[in-house]
């Protein structure tokens, strides 16, 4: 009898350890840890520029879709573009590299302007915090004087 109880107890423990295929029990029991320190992305921040290959991909994608209208696979386009990019000479890649460099210069210009705005915004925010703090300190001192006089009246 004692041996059968141990078997039944072990059978009861197994479903708790097994993975639920639907995911409902596993998500309730152990939630995925979230990163608390990760900052949110600023939607106003300029996007990084595309590399020469991705500039090439923009044009290649259009041409490939015209030549192969029945193709629905994204991976097929990427594989064909990669093969063509590898077979191209540096002279053939030059226009795409030039476009990528131009985009990089524009990006750097936009980032300088963005960083300047961020620095101005941070300085303004710090000034506001300091002014609010000084105002609250002044108010606290005024309130402290009033409270002290009331307490003296109560003692008399």
N, C-alpha and C positions, 0 to 999 in steps of 0.2 A: 504494500500500500504506500509506504513512504517513497518508494521508487517512482510510482506513477504520479505522485504529486509533483515531484521534481521535474518530470517530463512535461506535465501540463503547464507548470510555471515557465519553463523554458520556451514553450510554444507561445505563450502569451507575450513574452518579452521580444520574440522575433519580429512581430509586425511593427513594433515601435522602432526597431532598427532598420527595417526594410525601407526602401525608397518608394514613395508613392509616385506612380507614373503621371498622375494628373497634376501633381505639384502642389495641391492645396494643403496637405498635411505638412509637407516639408517647408513650405513658405511660412506657415503659421508658427511652426516650432522653432525654426532657425532662420531668422531674417538675415539677408546679406548685409554685412557691415557697410555703413555709408561713411564716406570720407568727410569728416567734419571740417577739416582745415582747407578744403579745396575752395578757392574763390570762384564766384560766378563770372562768366565771360561778359565783357563789356560789348554790347552790340554796336557801339560807335567806333570800336577799334578797327583800323583798316585790316583787310585780309592780306595774308602773305601772297606774294606774286607767284604765278605758275612758272615751273621750270621750262626749259626749252622743249623737253619731251612733251609736256602737257600742252604747250602752245601748238606743237605739231599735231597732237591728238585732236585738238579742236577742228583743225582742217581735215585731218584724215578721217575723222568720224563722219563728217558730212559726205565726203566722197565715197566712203565705204557703204554708207546707207543708201546712196544712189545706185551703186553697183550691185548691192545685195539687199533689195527691199524686203525679201522674205526672212532675213536674219533677225531674230529677236534676242539673240544671246549677246550679252555685254562682254562676256569673256572672250568670245570669238573676235570681237572688234579689238580688244586689248592685245590679244595674241598676235593678230595680223599686224597691228601697229607696231608692236615691239619688234617683230621680225623685220619689218620694213625699216624701222629706225636703226637697227643694228647693221643693216646692209647699206645704209646711206653713208656717203663720204662726208668729211668735215665741210667741204664746200657746199654740199646739198643741205647740211644742217645749219649753215651760217645764217640764213634769214630768220630761222626760228630762235637761234641763239640771240640775235640782235633784238628781236621782239621781246624776248625774256629779259634781256638787260635793260631795255627801255622801261618795262613794267617794274623791274626792281628799283630803278632810279625813282620812278613815280611813287612807289611804295615807301621808300626811305624818306622822301619829301613829305608824304602824308603822315608818316610815323613821327617825324620831328614836330609837325604841327599838332598832332594828337598828344604827344608827350608834353608839349608846351601848354596845351589846354588843361591837361591833367594836373600839371604842376601849379598852374594858376588856380584851378579849382580846389586843390588840396590846401593851398595857402589861405584862400578865402574861407574854407571850412574851418581851418585852425583858428583864424582870427575870430570867427563867429563863436566858436567854443570858448575861447579865452574871454570874449566880451560877456557871454552868458555867465561864465563862472564868476567874473568879477562883479557882475550885477547881483548874482545870488549871494555872494559873500557880503556885499553891502546890505542887502535885504536881511540876511541872517544877523548881522550886527545890530541893525535897527530893531529887529524882533527881539533880540536878546536883551536890549535895554528896556523894552516895554515889559517883557516877562519879569525881569528883575524888579522893576518897580511895583508890579502887581503882587509879587510874592512878599515884598516888604510890608505892603499894606495889610496882607492877610495875617502876618505875624503880629501886628500891633493890635 
